[in-house]
């Protein structure tokens, strides 16, 4: 991740010779984590948010939540500077557990989110609760002017057909 923060810093400095050129062709980021227990913390994804060329962020087995008293007011870079803007248009996080406070921090700097897909998995990945109402409120707050396709789902692991067949 240090390399990505170095690129972000290079893109940040107007007087830098590489300003806006470092990873300037990088459009999509996909983080596919696998482990038998717990996912990759969502803060690992944050270095990619301010890169100006990034348009989509995909992740699998991502987890994260903040307790209200521990939550930063904004996502920050490695210099503890708030990430103020992101050009990401699509987020697709599947088989994951990301809490509403963490989603608020991720969505805040995104200026033009068009597609948002989140599939909440459950305790295998992390402990964040699925809070559909809060996530929808965050999408209304941060993306109502641009969001075209919201898709939220929760897999509780409960299969009604299996449950009914075991009763017979």
N, C-alpha and C positions, 0 to 999 in steps of 0.2 A: 504494500500500500504506500510505502514511502515514495516509490517511483511515481505513482499517480499524483500524490500531493506535490511533488516537484514539478510535474507537468502543469498542475493547476496554478502553482505559483508563477511559472513562466508565462502562462496565459494571462495572469492577473496584471503583471507589470507592463504598463504602456510603453516604457522605454526599453523593454527587453527585446533583443534581436529576434527572439522566437515567439514574440507575442502573437497569440491566436494561431500559431502554426503547429505547436506540439500536439500530436495526436489529432490533428485537424480533420482527418478523414474518418475518424472513429465515430460511428453512428449508433451502433448497438452494443450494449453490455449485457452479458448473460452470466449469472453466477449460479452454478448448479452444484449444490453442496449435498453430500451424502454422509450419513453417520447413523449408527444404530440407535443413538439417543441424542436428542437436541439438534437444533439447526445452527446455521451460521448467523451471527448477530447482524441485524440490519445496518448497524453503524459501519460495517465493512463496505456497504454500498455507497456511503455518503461521499467519498472522494470523487465519484463519477458525476455527481449532480451538477457541479459548476462548469464542467467541460462544455464549451460552447457548441460543439458538433453533435453531442449525444442527443439522440431523439427517443431511444427506447431503453428501458431497464427491465430485464427479465431475471427472475430468481426462483430457485426451487429449494425447499427446505431452509427457509429464512425465518428467523425468530426475532423477537424483540418487543420489549415494552419498558416503559419507564414508570416508576412510581411518581405521583404528582410532585412530591417533595424533592425528588432526585432529578426530575426532568429539566434539561436545559431549555431555555426560552426559544432556542433555535438550534439547528444543526450547525456545528462549527467545523472548521478545517483544522489542520494540525497546528496552526498558530493561534487557535482559539478565536478565530474571526468568524462571525456568522456567515453562512452561505446565503447570499441574498437573492440569487436568481438561478434558474435552470431552464433550459430549453426542451426538456424531456416532454414528449407528446404521448408516450405510452409507458405504462407500468403494468407488468404482468408478474405477479408473485403467486406461486402455486405450492401446494403441499407445505404450508407454512403457518406460523402463528405470530402475527404482528398485532400488537395492541393499538388501541385508538390514540393514545398519547404519542406513540412512536410514529403512527401514520400522520398525525398532525405536524410533526417535525419534518417528515419527508415531503409532505404536500406543500408546506408553506412557501418554499422558494420557487416552486414550479409555476411558470407563467402561462403555459398554454397546453395543459393536459387534455388530450382528446379521448384516450382509451385507458380505462382502469380495470384490471382484472385481479381479483384477490380470491384465492381459494384457501380458506382456513381449515387446517387439518386436525389439530388437537394436541393432547399432552405428549405424544411421541416426539413432537418437534420442540415444544416450549410450553410455557405456562400462561401466555397471554390469552385472555378471554375474547371470544368472538362477540363484538358489540356492533352489530349491523347499524343500529340507529346512530351511534356516534360516528362511525365511518361515513355514513351518508351525510351527516351534518358537516363533517370536514370537507367532503367533496363539494357540497353546496357552498361552503365558505371560500374554498380555495380554487374551485374549478368550474363553478356554475356557468361562467361566461364562455367556456370552451369545451367542456366535457360532452362527447357524443355517444360514448359507449361505456357505461358502468356495468360491471359484471362481478357480483359478490356471491360466494357460495361457502357453505360450511359442511364439512364431512364429519359427522359425529361418530362414525364407525357403526352406527345403528342401522341395521338392515331389516326393515319391516318384514320382507318376505322370509328371511331366515328365522326371525322371531316367531312368525305365525306358523311356519312349518315345524318348528320344534315343539309347539304346543299340541300338535295333533298326534 
